[in-house]
Amino acid sequence: MPALRDLHAPNDLEAFWMPFTANRAFKANPRMISGAKDMHYVTPEGRKILDGVAGLWCCNAGHNREPIVEAIRAQAGELDYSPAFQFGHPKAFALASRIAAMAPGDLDHVFFANSGSEAVDTALKIALAYWQAKGEGRRTRLIGRERGYHGVGFGGISVGGIVSNRKMFGTMLAGVDHLPHTYDRSQQAFTKGEPEWGAHLADELERIVTLHDASTIAAVIVEPMAGSTGVLPPPKGYLKRLRGICDKYGILLIFDEVISGFGRLGTAFAAERYDVLPDMITFAKAVNSGTVPMGGVIARKGIHDAFMSGPEHVIELFHGYTYSGHPLAAAAGLATLDLYREEKLFERCAAMEPRWADAVMTLKGLPNVLDIRTVGLVAAIDLASLPDGVGRRAFDAMDRAFRDFDLMIRVTGDTIALTPPLIISENGIDELIDKVGRVIRAVA
Ligand SMILES: Cc1ncc(COP(=O)(O)O)c(C=O)c1O
């Protein structure tokens, strides 16, 4: 009786195995979203939920912005899909040019993927293939960092440093090593922006080079600001020091800017804020304000050009995705970048940063608050764990925020992360921080 089954389907939560979700808890008591506009989500019952996290670090322009919606609508009517291999459509080229123009230095070639994870795996593969093309094929080691998040592909979890994302998945990539993370509460607690302490941790790369020899190392990948394990802004001077050591040994430096890209730290890319030129930047999420899946890698000219040899009819890089540069994602990206420029949202983020930092720091002294970190329009609040385990208090905070305070926050371990859309107003900041304060008291 398929007809009867279909009738029941809309209310059946069983079939969808949800990603990075406590499935049983969700299905027992769902947090359902059915609409959005600007700073708010809307529940099926019509409750307006203040979005404290730009979805998932995605919707920097706010939700359902008319110019972006219209661009997607128009594109769907004009060209739904065209093959990504051996054929092209104009908007993918236009978007690549726009992104290249926004990126610093000679980061001027864009390879499209469909997510942050694919962007990371693409960058790692380009790094390995680059050294092959240059005749230094022994350079195969990849260096990540503890507490780093680079998505969930095998490359990304291998260079990533989150234990729970790694421990169930076997041996992953061989030949990977990790830098230490840069967080030490005893040195950095309640810092606004980049902490003074910690630049020396970049020197650990020297130790890794000594162990493996530079001739075996292809690339170092770090998030300029580590986001997913609770927002760790780089110590002052750390990234410059890392760049210096990479230069000394000819190692490629990759910045994973999947969350820091497109204005989150007040500049187009964090590379600009920190005045450090990486060899590749990965991006995703806010490239089109989260509207259509898209990610990619921006590579320096020298990396791209290393592949452009041999017979012209031969494919230069055997890599790509069916949906690389998808027409809908590209159209959404062009409209989003226009909107960022017209509304000066990156500049707005930079201008708001001091007020944001002050507002978040007012939460210091609330029950269980162990540390607060802020940078750009980003903040993290570490809460003391409950005796029955890490993550319980923050899970309750996320759930109570949604149900009782009409607020969406993100949590990781017992840390609350806040990353509102860049359109947030000064009053909006006050409202958001007031709600977060009430949530923290509620789970005390
Ligand atoms: C730094 C970083 N890299 C990669 C990813 C993975 O992106 P996606 O979930 O689109 O695969 C994320 C996701 O949050 C991220 O924060």
The ligand as an ORCA input file, in Angstrom:
! r2SCAN-3c Opt
* xyz 0 1
  C      37.559     24.939      8.971
  C      36.578     23.988      8.350
  N      36.969     23.215      7.342
  C      36.135     22.363      6.746
  C      34.820     22.254      7.154
  C      33.919     21.264      6.508
  O      32.923     21.865      5.754
  P      31.679     21.003      5.223
  O      30.853     20.667      6.423
  O      31.014     21.957      4.262
  O      32.219     19.809      4.543
  C      34.362     23.053      8.196
  C      32.973     22.974      8.642
  O      32.558     23.606      9.586
  C      35.269     23.928      8.830
  O      34.899     24.676      9.880
*
